[in-house]
Amino acid sequence: MTSPSPASEAHPYLRAATAGVRHHTRSLNPAATSTPRPANRVHLDVLHAHLTALHELLDQLAETTQPPHPAAGRHLAAAHTRLWQATAEVHDAFHALPSAHEAEAECHPERLPEGPPVLTICQRHLAGSHAIRRKTTPTDLNTPLPGHTTTYAS
């Protein structure tokens, strides 16, 4: 039997991802005198990929935590739903940004396998949509965050 790893050594990849997000946040405005850079489509695509991976992790944690610890599992399931809502907002923001090519401006799920590389975000989002619909009710998905009226089932 092995002893548990100390907290400083636990989950090194998740710690590295967190450090990467913190570094990226700081690098967006490297000098106090410079103008912050706005998001672009590549930036939002990478952020969407990160959120989608985090969404999958929360799904697994909620599923495995719920049986032995129902209250904690419910909180993780609620976080899972809210994170999907945030992921959907990032997807929508991606499509709201100007595109270099007019054909990339809209998401066309029927063309995803043959679509241009920019639609990778749509493929990822569509896969995530199918996964969350299997475990979440439309009412839960469409409950707006405070101050929002957007629906997230797309």
Steps between C-alpha positions, in 0.01 A plus 500: 500500500633844410465808711310794354704770328548825689268779386788678325552195271135411437354547153807658334335546158200679646736725697696572181179587314401738779842662493473533122164677526639736766807576287281565195277734700801702615651506149188656346609837640878477545560867582275738688553761226400275210146455377356156585463275197145399411411137447524357151355183350813290558508608864134409553544168321782402738300623800198299381720188477619560857145552630379189317776289656419645843132424435585134436706488820213647706263247343721210608553643848127558551420148383752330726445724803119486506450143629719523810447874559163613358518864613847553353393319182203735458727803532736356240206426270381861536853622420498268197181666371621856567834429334313380191311830497834686510634277221194580287557873555862467384378313189251779430768767555724318251233535233428861595859606424580614147629228272768525235280285277126556467436125471638452854258746657225247574496154653364236262482163679388324182839584344723426798690197364587682179509852643798732523740459796343796680191287559696279739342704780157410363586130485622511859195697609260266324661198668477675838136588433414135442684395815332755727152432360532137609545606864331838535141607453412782259364696797836479677684604184267790431499640852674830444793613703419807707471797263477289181206390287690279253409133449787252481367190331672585170 
